[in-house]
């Protein structure tokens, strides 16, 4: 593995052999509007990540401002819950992906605004807000079904030869 010094240098784009390292930031923000007011844009600017995956945005499509859609040269890809003020994820990318989707052809994966899948040249990036099973037996069953469907889907992609990177909460 990399030494701590090598990781720091790679994060700054200075490390020999790691010049092309991708910087990925993943964060459960528990509400994008409130985090935006608290300086999320400053964090995005300071981190200068290639990919930023935010979970629990708690927004509907009509609540996303133009500034939220394309801050600091990022492209954004969103998944919204049907229920207002619930879940939601957003993926910000500096480079245009090959493809972007919120659907995996699975009702259990596609129903609550919990997933953005972007295909990049070297790998599939998943930004996922995984279900919580702490609200009773029905939610435990939903959580387990979600995990099983997600694992099946990502494994099918991996077997086709391209890596899979999963981030989220």
Beta strands, then each sheet from edge to edge (+ up, - down):
strand 1: 24-28
strand 2: 51-55
strand 3: 75-79
strand 4: 89-93
strand 5: 99-101
strand 6: 115-119
strand 7: 123-128
strand 8: 163-168
sheet 1: 1+ 2+ 4- 3+
sheet 2: 5+ 6- 7+ 8+
end
